Amino acid sequence: MRRQNHSEEVLFSRLGDEGVTLHLKTGVYYSLNETATPIWEMISNLSEEQMAHRLVEDYEVDFDRALQSVKSFLESTPFGSCKFDVASGL
């Protein structure tokens, strides 16, 4: 089970159903849509599979689609390796 942690170099703020991230070193910010925002908020606490299960509960999608959404988000993060630090052993 692999979990991700937010980088201390990235700030996040929720704006309604969406969110905004700001990379402190580069000054680059990105908006997160209503699906990406809850994934961002779950990253530090849940594994990819646990995040997918939560999306299934919240959005009534099937597990495979939810897991693909989580993996796609994590693989396409706009900050690359600066956005997440992988925590091992959890």
Secondary structure, DSSP 4 states (H G I P E B T S, - for coil): --EEEE-TTEEEEEETTEEEEEETTT--EEEE-TTHHHHHHHTTT-BHHHHHHHHHHHH---HHHHHHHHHHHHHT-TTGGGTEEEE---
